[in-house]
Amino acid sequence: MGEFSLDGIAGVWERDARDGDGTELVLYFESDRLPPLVRARVGRVFERNGYLPPALSVGLQEREDWTREWRKGFTSFPLGNRFRVVPSWEAPPGGDDRIPIRVDPGLAFGTGTHETTQLMIEALESIGPSASGPVLDLGTGSAILSIAAALLGHRAVVACDVDRDAVGVARENLRRNRSDAELFVGSADAIAPGTIGLLLANLTADVIAELLDDIARLLRAGATAVFSGILLAQAEEVRDRIAGAGFRVGGRRVRGEWTVMVAVRSSH
Ligand code: SAH
């Protein structure tokens, strides 16, 4: 879904298709006219991921309506082994030893419902807070991974996103969870070389490939990098690229059509 950073997009919502077959993606734009080229670009994203071009329909909806409709369908749920995501408008359920993560997803990606986020959280839980050096949450979206990292005991967390609106949502969510993270609008090229002890990158295969040299540069030798957002169909190619950039690629976990890869940065 991160791939739908189309011009003027205000929100993406994935839901069961209304006719009961398959999945429907609802893309919201803050405009009463569809920005040019949206149809073609949506088609290309599908094609690149090995899907047939989707059937598209376009309609008008008041802003409040879609926010309300979206909220109705979003309630608290367990995430990984340790957490429960609780929307900002709900009270955390009592009698639960899961740690609440309070999120208001707003317009940013990262409610925790997506497989790629779940795989990332599970990998983070299994790594534990032993990493030496700060955590970098690259493409933070709603900041859900930064919040989880802080709650798991990682002391220094750095989070960034190229999407200014996402950073606004991330800031709110960090505050809501009293989680400390250094947050900025930008990407891997802004991080000093050899400084990061644990990288969390829930991006797409394309973006991972694009950022891989920067990622290799910013990690300490022996640092762990977790890559999520990789479709199974792309796994071999991505694994080779990561290995080629100076990593030992270890275990991978799969959920649905998605995989996560854990890699260790070799000595520089
Ligand atoms: N970390 C969250 C959100 C992942 S969605 C989670 O795991 O659920 C991916 C995010 O990466 C989006 O918010 C998108 O804006 C951001 N992004 C895309 N390309 C990027 C880049 N080159 N550098 C930094 N962030 C990027």
Residues whose N, C-alpha, C, O or C-beta is under 5 A from the ligand:
A	BS01	SAH	G2 F109 G110 T117 L138 G139 T140 G141 S142 L145 C160 D161 V162 D163 A166 G186 S187 N202 L203 V207
